[in-house]
Structures are given as structure tokens and as C-alpha cells.
Amino acid sequence: MAGELIKAGDILKIGQRVEVYVGDDDDKYPSRIEDMDGGNLFIAMPVNSKGVPVIPLTGEKLYVLAVGDQCRYRFFSSYRGKERLDGHLAVWKIACPESVERHQNRQFVRVRVTQKLKVSIIDEEGRRQEPMLTTTVDLSGNGVCFISREPIRIGCQMGLELYGVDEAAAIDVMGRVVRCTEVELPHGEKIYHVGAGFEHLSRTIMNRIVRYLFIVQRKNIVKGINL
């Protein structure tokens, strides 16, 4: 199932191919896992398109895709320095995650979260209407579902201000409605669950959202174990 969280130790193996993004850079660096020890992964030193070794700053955030048999697994890590294995192989030392997310065909898992959301519908002349304050139903790395008292037209463009993802300011992105489903509440009142896909989302914003969803998923797993 795409989006499933799995213990990293069950997935990450020596010799496994990985693809690494450094910080908010869109450049992808292929590598492989050379060793695993003491909460660290050691991956072959990535090089850029000119063959020059890539050396991040210590503590730099990394977004990593590990290649599996039928899908890929993604996780966040951080750069801890460079070393040489067996005295000759140059490697990065990076933090080994507790869990990885199954990731296939660039799909994002949708996680049920309730966060404040401000929606500003954009009319056909490009003007923003009076913002509506509502709450989310679920959230993913490429879209959000929220509650509306009125139906919203499929294809409608809107500005979205999402709160509570991290301690930084609200995330302000553009979105477009892809679905609008009527929901009848127990007392007979009707509301609408509106699904909007994010548009022109930067890697910086996507990473903030995905990191937040990882945290929510881990907390949900712990709650499930404790019940």
C-alpha cells in the first residue's frame, strides 16, 4: 500500500540503491548504501553532473529515496560528515531513520488531520473572494481535503493558507478543486468535502508538509499500540 510506514531496518540493506536530494535543491544524486552501523547509514559519496563530489554542510537536511524490488521508499535524514570505509571508499555518514514510507509512482499518502485552513476562491476575473475559515479532513504532499458549507465547482482555483504544519508561518499555496463530495451529518445537515490539488508547489513547501505527515503517522502508530 502506497504511504505505509515500515521499520527502516526491514527495508534498508547494504548494496541498496538510493537517490538523494540535499536541502531544497532539486538536483538528484544517485548513490548506494555501503554500510549500516550505530544509527548511521554510510552511502557512496555522490557526485554532481561534472563528477565533482558533493559535500553538504554538517546537519544539512536530506530527502532520500531507496529503491526496492517493486517500489521505492522515502525518508528524511541529515548529513553527519564524510568518511572512508576500509581506508579507501569515500562515503557520506547520514542519520538512519526509524521508519520509511512506501512510495510508488510519486503518490502521496493522505493522512487524516484536523488543522485550520483559510480558503480564498479566485473568480473568473482573477480576483480573490472573501476568505473562508474552515478545517482540513486530510492532507497529503500534493493536496488537501477540507470542509465547506457550500459546494465548490470542480476546476475552481483558490488560495490556501494552511496552519499548524510546523512552528513556521502558515503555508500559503495555490490549489485547484478536483472533487466535491456531499456529506450528510447525523442530524440531517449537509456539508461538503472538497479535495484540492496543490499547484506550483516548491520542494521546500512539499518537504515541510511531508515531514509533518511523518510525525503525525508516527504518533498515530504509537496511539494504536497503546490502545
N, C-alpha and C positions, 0 to 999 in steps of 0.2 A: 504493500500500500504506500503510495507516494506520501511523504510527510511524516512517516512513522519515525519515532525516535528509538535508536538502538544503542546499546552499550558500545563504546568505541572499541573496546577490547575484542568484541565479537566480529568486528569488521576490518579494522586496520591491521595490515600484515606487512612484514618485511618484503620488499620487492614490488609492492603495490604502486601503480602509477598514480600521481596526484597532479592537480593543476592549481596554481597558487595566484591569488590576487593580493597585492600589497596595498594596505590602506584603502584609499578611494581611487586608486589607479585602475583603469580599465584594461591594462595590459595583462595577459595571462601567461604565466611561466610554467612550463611542464617540468616535472621532476619525478622522483620516486622515493619511497620510504626505504632507507638503508639500515636503520636500527631503531629500536624502541627500548627505553630504559628510564626508570625512576620518574615517570610523569612527563618524559620528553619524547618527542619524535625527532629523528635525525633524517633529514631529506637531502638528496643530492643538490649541491649548490646550483640554483637556477642561473641562467644567463639570459641576457636580452637578445634582441634580433641581430646585434653586431657581435655576439659571442662574448660580451663583457659580463663578468659575474655581477649579480645583483646583491647588494649589501644594504638591507634596511637598517633603520635606527633601532637600537635595543628597545623593546617594548612595543614596536610597531604592530598594529593590528593586521591580521591576515584572514582572508577568506579562502577556504581550501575545498576543493572537490576531489574526492578519492574515487577512483574508477573500480567498479565491481564487475561481476560477470554479466549482469543484465541491466544494471542501472548505476547511478553514481550516488555518492554520499557526501554531504556537505557539512562543514563545521567551521567555527571561528577559532582562531588561535592567536598567538603572539610570538614575535621573533625574540629569541633569547641569546642569540650570538652565533658565531661561526666556529667550527672545529674541524679537525681532521681525524677521520676514522682510520685505524690501523696505521696512523702516521702519514697517510698519503691522500686519502679521498676527502676532498673538501665538501663539507655539509653545513646546512643550517641546523641549529638546535631550536625547535619550536615547542610550544606547550602542547601536550597531548590532551584532547578534550575528554570529558566524562562520557559524552554521547555524541552521536552523529545523526543526521536526518537523511532518510532515504529520499533521493532526489532524482526524478526521471522526466525527461522531455521538458525541462525548465518549468515544471509545475511547482506551485507553492501550496503547502498545506494551509487550510483555513482553520483558524483557532477561534473558539468562542470566547470573546472578551467583551466586557461592557465598559466602554470609555466614552467620554464626552466628545461630541463631534459637531462642528459648525459647518452647515451646508449652504452655499450660495449658488443658486441656479443662475445660469447665464442664458439670457434670452437670445432670440434670433438676430438681434442687432448688436450682440456682443456686450450687453450691459448686465452687470450683476444685480440680481434682485436682493431684497432684504434677506439677510442670513437667517437660517432656521437652526435652532439649537436642538440636538437630538442625541441619541446614544447608538453605539455600534451593536450589531448582533454577532458578527465575526469579522476577522481581519486576516489578511494574508500579505505576502510580499508584493503582490501585484493588484490588490483590490480590497474593497471593504463592503460589508453589508450593513445597512443601518435602518432604523425605524422612521417611517414617515406617516403622518396622519392622512395625507392625500397621495393618490397615485402620481408617479412621475414618469414622463414619457421616455420610452426606450430611445437611446441615442442622445438624450439631453446632456449637455456639457455643464460642469459645475466646478466651483472651487470648494476644496475640502480642507478644513483645519482640524487636525486630529490631536487630541490632548492625552497625556498620560503614558506615552510610549517610553520616555526616559525623562531625566531631570532637565533636559534642554527645553527650549521653547517649543511651542506647538509645531507640528509638521504641517506645512502648507503646500498642498499639491493640487493638480488638476485631475478631474475624473470624468468619466462618461458612463451613463447608465446602460447596463447590459441586460438587466432583468428587473421586474417589479411584480412581486407576488402578494396577493391579498391574503391576510391572515385574520381569522375570526377569533376573538378573545372569548373566554368562558362566559362572560356576561352579555355577549352579543355584539359588542363594539368591534368594528373592523379597523385594522391598521394595515400598513404595507411594509414588507421587507424589500428594500431597494438595494440591488447589487450594482456597484460602480467599479469599473476598472481604472486603475491609475494610468495617467498619461504623462509621457516625458519624465519618468521617474529617474533621478540620478542614482548612481551606485551608493553615494553617501546616504541618501534617504532610505533606499532599499535595505542597506545594511543595518541602519538603526531599527527599522521595523522587524527585520528577521531576527536580530539579536533579542529584541523584546519578546518575540514569539517563542524563541528558545527558552527564555526564562519562564514564561507562562506555562509552557508544556512541562518543564521540569517540576514546577510547583504542583501542577495537576497530577503528575505521576506520583509524587510524594503523598498527596492527599488520598489518592486511590489506594496506596499501600497502607496508609494509616486507618482507613475505614474498616 
